[in-house]
Amino acid sequence: MSAPDLTTTIKTLINQESLPDAYADTVKKTILPLAQHLHSLRQDRAGPIVIGIHGAQGTGKSTLTVFLRELLTKHYRIPTASFSLDDLYLTRAERERLAEDVHPLFITRGVPGTHDIALGQQVIDQLKAADSGTETPIPAFDKSRDDRSQQYQWPVFRGRAEVILVEGWCMGAVPAASDEELMEPVNELERSEDPEGTWRQYVNRCLKGDYSRFFSQVDSLIMLRAPSMECVLQWRTLQEHKLRERMSCAPKEGGARSGAAQPSRIMSDEEVVRFIMHYERITRASLEEMPARADCVINVGEDHSFGEPLIRQRQ
């Protein structure tokens, strides 16, 4: 691994992700040691490995995933694919049907039950079974439209992946222990819009079922540990501001029609507060219990700074 080449890669990624130059220190302190750990983990296994990256909204999962993928691929020569649970969201039409059949809160993407987990499993299976000439489409979701992108717009991974990175806010989350726990509301959304617990119970059943089976194939679980739920709200609000800025600067093709359709799905600050309430129960539970079982914990500061990776060796 050539130091100049590595430095160039890091600089390129920092520019690509619109990060401050000081992020290079984070790469050296946190991301490079983690990449080295994943390289060692892959060498110890007979076949491809699946790495789960968990973190509340705004913790930096997507950025971490991009850096790990590029460093593993270019400098460790390990073909690495990645996708997000966010890109497995059900289509808008599918969530509308779920909202009608089960509970109105399922119109909002995010909680277990609003992902196409079978699609995610299909992607992992294809990446593991691929040969050098295989092309695997990786699903993509357009948050500005609140709908899945058309398949022709999906990125394609070529060849067989030796490391598969799967990131998501609820990656590796566990279900509530009891119905009694579920029935105690954690916020006003649950109290006023799900008074009988129908939505919560369905989410929990999904976590016990398809999601648990999907998470069980993870060879190593990385947790980006947010300092508090309050920080999560601040960070998610900031994400929506950035999305609004990008959409306002993007060229509007197709005249007024396309220009009017896209910004309608971008949330106001008040809408973000309500949106985050959908995530609050599982986020709080994960912040409390996951650090004790994750294979690697990275503490995230209020300023988004990363601590050194705390790696637990599996027996």
GIRAQUI-V7489 format. One record per run of one state. SS is the DSSP state (A for helix, B for strand, O for the rest). FROM is the first residue (numbers start at 1). LEN is the number of residues. If there is no record, write none. Layout:
ss/from/len
SS/FROM/LEN
SS/FROM/LEN
This chain:
ss/from/len
O/1/2
A/3/14
O/17/6
A/23/22
O/45/4
B/49/7
O/56/5
A/61/15
O/76/4
B/80/5
A/85/4
B/89/1
O/90/2
A/92/10
O/102/2
A/104/4
O/108/7
B/115/1
O/116/1
A/117/13
O/130/5
B/135/4
O/139/2
B/141/2
O/143/4
B/147/2
O/149/2
A/151/3
O/154/1
B/155/4
O/159/4
B/163/6
O/169/10
A/179/5
O/184/4
A/188/6
O/194/4
A/198/18
O/216/4
B/220/6
O/226/3
A/229/21
O/250/6
A/256/8
O/264/5
A/269/24
O/293/3
B/296/5
O/301/5
B/306/1
O/307/3
B/310/2
O/312/4
